[in-house]
Amino acid sequence: MWPFTSKKLTRPKNVGSYRPSPSGPRLREEELETIRRFHELYYRRWSEGGQTISVGWLGYETLKCPLDLWIYQELVISQKPDVIIETGTRFGGSARFFASLCEEIGHGHVVTVDIDQSLSAIRPAHERITYLDGSSLDPDIRARIDAIVGDERCLIVLDSDHSCDHVLAELKSYAPLVQPGGYLIVEDTNVNGHPALPDFGPGPMEAVDAFLEENADFEPDPDCERFLMTLNPRGYLRRKA
């Protein structure tokens, strides 16, 4: 069992009770086109060196849209997961971001998995982060994650190999760990023309579509896309209560 069971708090300090309740009319076609064009510009600027999605958190790099990071913060505060599972550690900035949130509310632990260990030396050390070396689909890695999670409540973020087959296999493997009302988040569903990188090939979005066809107990949560710009369109999957 992960080492913070004794620190569970029923009413963590420093956490208020505000919860957004988005509403409003449906976006018009011209508004959707504006969002699409900005998204294309935002992503293209990054590929050209503009660093639009190169974000620093406490001096550690992560490749995210800041608006998505804000949504993650709201989910961690509202869900209070016991364990946050991240596949695809890369620089470790997002693991450190999640650990900061856990530290702030005095609850939770981050388990992050990556097959590439070339960046291990620059990844942040933190008592609330556990690094696992290997593929997110390796049976030994999955067994270790199952042992860590047990029956604890978890939030899962999939951000490793973005090929459709790999993401779909991750979805099928990790979905059973999500309890009703919990979230399974698929990152970078914007690639392969949704609307970024039209020549990427089948990727996360196609995996989400295939997964949802066979798993009616999950559904995309549009409230997580209320800032209009997200790198994870239809990727915030909530397990129905």
C-alpha positions as CSV (number, residue, x, y, z in Angstrom):
1,M,0.0,0.0,0.0
2,W,1.3,3.5,-0.8
3,P,2.7,5.3,2.2
4,F,0.1,8.1,2.7
5,T,-2.9,6.1,3.9
6,S,-2.5,7.6,7.4
7,K,-2.7,11.2,6.0
8,K,-6.2,10.9,4.6
9,L,-8.2,14.0,5.6
10,T,-12.0,14.2,5.5
11,R,-11.9,18.0,5.4
12,P,-8.5,19.1,4.1
13,K,-7.5,22.6,5.1
14,N,-6.7,25.2,2.3
15,V,-9.6,23.8,0.2
16,G,-12.8,25.8,-0.3
17,S,-16.2,24.6,-1.4
18,Y,-16.6,26.4,-4.8
19,R,-17.4,24.1,-7.7
20,P,-18.0,25.5,-11.2
21,S,-21.3,24.7,-12.8
22,P,-20.9,25.6,-16.5
23,S,-24.0,26.5,-18.5
24,G,-24.8,28.6,-21.6
25,P,-26.0,28.3,-25.1
26,R,-24.5,25.9,-27.6
27,L,-21.6,27.4,-29.6
28,R,-22.4,28.6,-33.1
29,E,-20.6,27.2,-36.1
30,E,-18.6,30.4,-36.6
31,E,-17.6,30.2,-32.9
32,L,-16.5,26.6,-33.3
33,E,-14.5,27.6,-36.4
34,T,-12.7,30.3,-34.4
35,I,-11.8,27.8,-31.7
36,R,-10.5,25.4,-34.4
37,R,-8.4,28.0,-36.1
38,F,-6.9,29.2,-32.8
39,H,-6.2,25.6,-31.8
40,E,-4.3,25.1,-35.1
41,L,-2.3,28.3,-34.5
42,Y,-1.6,27.4,-30.9
43,Y,-0.2,23.9,-31.8
44,R,1.6,25.1,-34.9
45,R,3.4,27.8,-33.0
46,W,4.7,25.1,-30.6
47,S,6.0,23.0,-33.5
48,E,7.7,26.1,-34.9
49,G,9.5,26.8,-31.6
50,G,6.9,29.1,-30.0
51,Q,6.8,26.9,-26.9
52,T,3.0,27.5,-26.4
53,I,2.6,24.1,-24.7
54,S,6.1,24.0,-23.1
55,V,5.1,24.9,-19.5
56,G,7.2,25.1,-16.4
57,W,6.0,24.0,-13.0
58,L,8.3,24.9,-10.2
59,G,11.1,24.8,-12.7
60,Y,10.2,21.4,-14.2
61,E,9.0,21.1,-17.8
62,T,5.8,19.6,-18.9
63,L,4.0,19.7,-22.3
64,K,0.5,20.8,-21.5
65,C,-2.0,23.5,-22.2
66,P,-2.3,25.6,-19.0
67,L,-6.1,25.5,-19.4
68,D,-5.9,21.7,-19.1
69,L,-3.7,22.0,-16.0
70,W,-6.3,24.2,-14.4
71,I,-9.0,21.6,-15.1
72,Y,-6.7,18.9,-13.6
73,Q,-6.5,21.1,-10.5
74,E,-10.3,21.3,-10.2
75,L,-10.6,17.6,-10.6
76,V,-8.0,16.8,-7.9
77,I,-9.7,19.2,-5.5
78,S,-13.2,17.9,-6.2
79,Q,-12.3,14.2,-6.5
80,K,-9.6,14.0,-3.9
81,P,-8.1,10.8,-5.5
82,D,-6.1,8.6,-3.3
83,V,-3.8,7.7,-6.2
84,I,-3.1,9.6,-9.4
85,I,-1.8,7.4,-12.1
86,E,0.1,8.9,-15.0
87,T,1.4,7.0,-18.0
88,G,4.1,8.9,-19.8
89,T,6.4,10.7,-17.3
90,R,8.7,12.5,-19.8
91,F,10.3,15.4,-17.9
92,G,8.4,14.8,-14.7
93,G,6.8,18.3,-14.6
94,S,3.2,17.0,-14.6
95,A,4.0,14.5,-11.9
96,R,5.4,17.3,-9.8
97,F,2.3,19.4,-10.6
98,F,0.0,16.7,-9.3
99,A,2.3,16.1,-6.3
100,S,2.0,19.8,-5.4
101,L,-1.8,19.5,-5.4
102,C,-1.7,16.4,-3.2
103,E,0.7,18.2,-0.9
104,E,-1.6,21.3,-0.7
105,I,-4.6,19.3,0.3
106,G,-2.7,16.8,2.4
107,H,-3.9,13.8,0.5
108,G,-2.9,11.6,-2.4
109,H,0.1,10.0,-4.1
110,V,1.3,10.1,-7.7
111,V,2.4,6.9,-9.6
112,T,4.0,7.8,-13.0
113,V,5.2,5.3,-15.6
114,D,7.6,5.7,-18.5
115,I,9.6,3.3,-20.7
116,D,12.2,6.0,-21.5
117,Q,14.7,6.4,-18.7
118,S,17.0,8.9,-20.5
119,L,15.5,11.8,-18.6
120,S,15.5,10.1,-15.1
121,A,18.3,12.4,-13.9
122,I,16.3,15.6,-14.3
123,R,13.0,14.3,-13.0
124,P,11.9,15.8,-9.7
125,A,12.2,13.8,-6.5
126,H,9.2,14.1,-4.1
127,E,7.8,11.9,-1.3
128,R,4.4,11.8,-3.0
129,I,5.8,10.6,-6.4
130,T,6.6,7.0,-7.2
131,Y,8.4,6.4,-10.6
132,L,7.9,3.1,-12.4
133,D,10.3,2.2,-15.2
134,G,8.8,0.3,-18.0
135,S,5.8,0.2,-20.4
136,S,2.4,1.1,-19.1
137,L,1.2,-2.2,-20.5
138,D,3.9,-4.4,-19.2
139,P,2.3,-7.1,-17.0
140,D,4.8,-6.5,-14.2
141,I,4.1,-2.8,-14.2
142,R,0.3,-3.4,-14.2
143,A,0.7,-5.8,-11.3
144,R,2.6,-3.2,-9.3
145,I,0.0,-0.5,-10.0
146,D,-2.8,-2.9,-9.0
147,A,-1.0,-3.6,-5.8
148,I,-0.6,0.1,-5.1
149,V,-4.2,1.1,-5.9
150,G,-6.0,-1.8,-4.3
151,D,-9.5,-0.5,-3.7
152,E,-8.4,3.2,-3.4
153,R,-10.0,5.9,-5.5
154,C,-7.8,6.9,-8.5
155,L,-7.5,9.5,-11.2
156,I,-5.8,8.3,-14.4
157,V,-4.1,10.3,-17.1
158,L,-2.9,8.5,-20.2
159,D,-0.1,10.3,-22.0
160,S,2.4,7.8,-23.3
161,D,2.6,6.2,-26.8
162,H,-0.1,8.1,-28.8
163,S,-0.8,5.4,-31.4
164,C,-4.4,4.3,-31.5
165,D,-3.6,0.6,-30.7
166,H,-1.5,1.5,-27.7
167,V,-4.0,4.0,-26.3
168,L,-6.9,1.7,-26.8
169,A,-5.0,-1.1,-25.0
170,E,-4.3,1.3,-22.1
171,L,-7.9,2.3,-21.9
172,K,-9.0,-1.3,-21.7
173,S,-6.3,-2.1,-19.1
174,Y,-6.8,0.9,-16.8
175,A,-10.5,1.5,-17.0
176,P,-11.4,-1.1,-14.4
177,L,-9.4,0.9,-11.8
178,V,-11.7,3.9,-12.1
179,Q,-14.6,3.9,-9.6
180,P,-18.0,5.4,-10.5
181,G,-17.8,9.2,-10.8
182,G,-14.0,9.0,-11.4
183,Y,-12.0,10.1,-14.4
184,L,-9.9,8.4,-17.0
185,I,-8.2,11.1,-19.1
186,V,-6.8,10.6,-22.5
187,E,-4.3,13.3,-23.5
188,D,-3.6,14.8,-27.0
189,T,-6.8,13.6,-28.6
190,N,-6.4,16.7,-30.8
191,V,-3.9,15.1,-33.1
192,N,-4.7,13.5,-36.4
193,G,-6.8,16.4,-37.5
194,H,-8.8,17.0,-34.3
195,P,-7.7,19.7,-35.3
196,A,-3.9,19.4,-35.0
197,L,-1.4,17.4,-36.9
198,P,-3.7,16.1,-39.7
199,D,-1.1,13.6,-40.9
200,F,-0.4,12.0,-37.6
201,G,-2.4,8.8,-38.3
202,P,-4.9,7.1,-36.0
203,G,-4.2,8.2,-32.5
204,P,-5.8,8.9,-29.1
205,M,-9.1,10.3,-30.5
206,E,-9.7,7.2,-32.6
207,A,-8.9,5.0,-29.5
208,V,-11.4,7.0,-27.5
209,D,-14.1,6.4,-30.1
210,A,-13.4,2.7,-30.3
211,F,-13.4,2.4,-26.5
212,L,-16.7,4.3,-26.0
213,E,-18.4,2.0,-28.6
214,E,-17.7,-0.9,-26.3
215,N,-17.9,0.8,-22.9
216,A,-21.2,2.6,-22.2
217,D,-20.3,3.2,-18.6
218,F,-17.8,6.0,-19.6
219,E,-18.7,9.3,-21.3
220,P,-16.8,12.5,-22.2
221,D,-17.4,15.3,-19.7
222,P,-18.0,18.5,-21.7
223,D,-17.7,20.6,-18.5
224,C,-13.9,19.9,-18.6
225,E,-13.7,21.6,-22.0
226,R,-15.5,24.8,-20.9
227,F,-12.4,27.0,-21.5
228,L,-12.9,26.2,-25.2
229,M,-9.2,25.4,-25.8
230,T,-8.0,21.9,-24.7
231,L,-5.4,19.5,-26.1
232,N,-7.8,16.7,-24.9
233,P,-11.1,17.1,-26.8
234,R,-13.5,14.3,-25.8
235,G,-10.7,13.0,-23.7
236,Y,-12.0,13.7,-20.2
237,L,-13.8,10.4,-19.7
238,R,-16.0,10.1,-16.6
239,R,-17.3,6.8,-15.3
240,K,-21.0,7.1,-14.8
241,A,-22.3,6.9,-11.3
